[in-house]
Every structure is written in structure tokens, then in C-alpha cells.
Amino acid sequence: MTAPPRESVRAVVEASPAAVAAHDKGAWTALFAADGEVHDPVGARPQRDPAAIARFYDMFIAPNTIVFDVEHDVIAGDTMIRDLTVYTTMSTGVTMRIPMHLRYEVTLDDAGRARILGLYAHWELRGMIAQLLAAGPRGLLAGTILGPRLVRTLGPRAAAGFLAGLRGVGAGGRRRARAALRRRGLSVGKTLAAGTSVTVTVHDGDRRGLALVEFGGVPGDPAITLYFGEG
């Protein structure tokens, strides 16, 4: 399949936070291909059909104010990666600071329009829960609201699938990923473990990019994909 034009990849990706900021559910869900998927966070059970993606919006976007502070973008073929921090202000007023790598895989639909085939949000669910617990009464109140709402909005099975994001390679995976990348002569920065993968901000001389390190639950060296396309 021919990769979408670079400008189309950027346009559809940048339309996502714009729709989030406007709280425009229709605009946000329309950005996805008919067979699009949301992996947020990576490691949780993905949302794999339009109805599930709509419920995801209702649960995690609609009630919150979300700000995307983007540090760097990389576009490589049909993939765009954003190195950023997301600030999510919840209904109780507590604001979560979430270091993140957002990976978008983009395709063309039958009409030739760029659409998101896969949204992969690499961030650490344990870290967010720790922030909530440390945020005092407003954080605790947010936590007590979040649990029942998760079950009510997504359903028990999907709620359990979201909490599966707590499992993963963790600190050991982060250490192994950084060591593997340093052996390749790369400088390493922000490192996030989500599910069986680790994403790392990397520098190769003056070039800044992202490494996707996938362990896959098997012994041996991890699989490494490097993204150094134009920003």
C-alpha cells in the first residue's frame, strides 16, 4: 500500500488534539479508519471498532480538559510520532502531568483521505495512579469517581482490559532497552514502559528520534525499531 503524503499524515494527526481541545466527539472519532484502533495506554486491551472508540472518548476525553505540550515530531512513511507531555485536568480540578510518546499509523481510505489506522499511546499507568494518590483530597476523589465510571462507560470486560495496562516490562524493561540502545551508540532520554514495549527518546548526533523496543514476552534481545524521519 502506498504511504499517505507526508503533509496528509501531519494534518490528520494534528487534527486529533484540535478535536480534543474543542471537545468535538464527532470530529475526533471521524479521524479513524473504519478498522482503526486505539491502544491507550499500550498494554491495555485496545479499542477496535467505532463504537468502542466512541466509548473511549466518552470515558477519557469528554469529562476532562486535555493539553498537549509537544516537544518534537517525527514523520517516517505512514507513521508519525509525537514526543510530548499531556496535561489532563479532571473534573475534581486535579491536573495530571503525563510524559508520553504518541505513535500514529496513518492510512488512506477509499476516498483517498488520510485516516488514523492505529493510535498507540505509550505512557505509564502506574505513574498516573501514583500522581492521583499523591494529589491529596482532589486526587483521591478523582480516583473514587474514576473506577465506577470506568465500568459504567466501558463495561466490565473493557474496564478490566484497561487495567491490564498495569502489567508490563516495567523498570527492568526500561533498563534493558536503554542498555541495548547505548550499545548502538545512541544517546537516550525519556524512557517509558507500556505493556511489553519500551519507547525511548534517542539522539544520534544532531538527529532526534524515537526507539520502539519490543520484548514480546520472550527471552533474548528485544526487537528495536528506530524512527528518525523528518519532523
CORMORA-V699744 format. One record per residue. PHI is phi in degrees with one decimal (* if undefined). Layout:
phi:PHI
phi:PHI
//
This chain:
phi:*
phi:-70.2
phi:-68.4
phi:-61.5
phi:-56.4
phi:-56.1
phi:-67.6
phi:-73.4
phi:-59.8
phi:-62.0
phi:-62.3
phi:-70.4
phi:-68.0
phi:-69.9
phi:-69.2
phi:-66.9
phi:-65.1
phi:-64.7
phi:-67.7
phi:-62.5
phi:-62.9
phi:-83.9
phi:51.6
phi:-105.0
phi:-60.1
phi:-62.0
phi:-66.1
phi:-68.7
phi:-67.4
phi:-70.5
phi:-73.6
phi:-92.0
phi:-64.8
phi:-56.9
phi:-107.0
phi:-69.9
phi:-135.7
phi:-118.3
phi:-111.8
phi:-146.5
phi:-79.9
phi:-56.9
phi:107.5
phi:-79.8
phi:-65.6
phi:-71.6
phi:-90.8
phi:-119.8
phi:-152.3
phi:-55.9
phi:-66.1
phi:-66.2
phi:-65.2
phi:-64.1
phi:-66.5
phi:-58.3
phi:-59.1
phi:-59.8
phi:-81.1
phi:-108.3
phi:-109.4
phi:-53.2
phi:-85.3
phi:-118.2
phi:-104.7
phi:-122.1
phi:-120.3
phi:-102.5
phi:-105.2
phi:-86.7
phi:-93.7
phi:-162.0
phi:-118.5
phi:-131.7
phi:-117.3
phi:-134.8
phi:63.6
phi:-92.2
phi:-117.9
phi:-125.3
phi:-122.3
phi:-112.9
phi:-98.0
phi:-155.5
phi:-123.2
phi:-107.1
phi:-108.8
phi:-114.9
phi:-98.9
phi:-89.3
phi:-62.6
phi:-84.0
phi:97.4
phi:-76.3
phi:-111.0
phi:-99.3
phi:-103.9
phi:-121.0
phi:-62.8
phi:-152.8
phi:-117.6
phi:-107.4
phi:-113.2
phi:-113.4
phi:-102.0
phi:-118.0
phi:-133.0
phi:-105.5
phi:-82.7
phi:-62.8
phi:-92.0
phi:81.0
phi:-92.9
phi:-69.5
phi:-137.9
phi:-80.4
phi:-85.9
phi:-149.0
phi:-110.2
phi:-118.4
phi:-99.2
phi:-92.6
phi:-153.3
phi:-106.2
phi:-62.6
phi:-59.2
phi:-64.0
phi:-66.7
phi:-63.1
phi:-62.3
phi:-62.5
phi:-59.5
phi:-65.9
phi:-88.0
phi:-88.4
phi:80.2
phi:-56.2
phi:-66.1
phi:-69.1
phi:-64.7
phi:-63.9
phi:-60.6
phi:-64.2
phi:-69.4
phi:-75.6
phi:-63.5
phi:-59.1
phi:-60.1
phi:-67.3
phi:-60.4
phi:-68.6
phi:-66.7
phi:-85.2
phi:-91.3
phi:94.7
phi:-57.7
phi:-66.4
phi:-68.8
phi:-63.6
phi:-63.7
phi:-64.8
phi:-64.5
phi:-68.5
phi:-62.7
phi:-64.8
phi:-72.5
phi:-87.0
phi:157.8
phi:-78.5
phi:59.5
phi:-62.2
phi:-62.3
phi:-65.3
phi:-61.1
phi:-64.0
phi:-65.3
phi:-64.8
phi:-63.5
phi:-64.1
phi:-63.2
phi:-73.4
phi:-64.5
phi:-63.5
phi:-87.5
phi:84.6
phi:-97.0
phi:-85.9
phi:-116.3
phi:-128.5
phi:-53.7
phi:-129.5
phi:-129.5
phi:-104.7
phi:-140.3
phi:62.9
phi:-95.1
phi:-121.7
phi:-129.8
phi:-111.0
phi:-136.4
phi:-71.2
phi:-127.5
phi:-127.9
phi:-119.7
phi:65.3
phi:-85.5
phi:-86.6
phi:-112.5
phi:-152.6
phi:-137.2
phi:-108.5
phi:-106.0
phi:-110.8
phi:-114.3
phi:-91.3
phi:67.4
phi:73.6
phi:-121.1
phi:-66.2
phi:101.8
phi:-70.0
phi:-74.7
phi:-85.0
phi:-120.9
phi:-117.3
phi:-107.3
phi:-118.1
phi:-130.8
phi:-65.6
phi:-68.1
phi:-89.1
//
